[in-house]
């Protein structure tokens, strides 16, 4: 199993099940938090973002 759904995950044999994270949203949020820190504003300690499970041949459920 992999993470971030890199391109090679769908090219291997068996194809690799992976978890896809919202990288662009994560980066945007990180920059917003840094900007708030610089301004002395309160920054949340934790942020939960949705992930997507992409099942491929490396995972068998049955």
N, C-alpha and C positions, 0 to 999 in steps of 0.2 A: 504494500500500500504506500502511496505517495502523498505529497501535500503540494498545494498550489497549482495543480493540473498543468504541469509543464508539458510542452508539445510532445516530447519523447514518450510520455506516458501512454499515448494512443498508438505509438509506433512499435512498441516492444511486443514480444510474444512470451507469455500471454500479455494482452494489453493490461495496463496497470490501473487498478481502482485508486481513486485519489479524492482528496478533499480540496475544493476550490474556495479560496478566501477572497473577499472583496478588497484586493490590494490597493486599488486607487482610492476607495473610500477610507481605508485604514491610514493611508499616507495623508490624505486631506485632513482627517481628524487629528492626526499627530501634529501637523503644522498649526492647526487651530489651537491645540493645547499649548504648544510652545509659545504662540503669540499671546495667549492669555497669561501664561506664566511670566512673560516679560513685562506685561502690564500690571502684574501683581494680583490678577484675578484668580478666583478659585477654579481649580481644574478637577473634574471627576477622577476618582481613584481608579475606577474600572469602567470599561465600555464593552458591551457585548454586541457583536455584529453577526449577521447570519452567515452560515457557510453552506455549501452544497456538496453532498456526497455524489460522486460520479462513479457508478459501479461499472466495472469492466470485467474482462475474463479472469483476472487474478482473484476475484471474489466469488465464492460459491455459497449459495444459501441453501443448498439442499441435498 
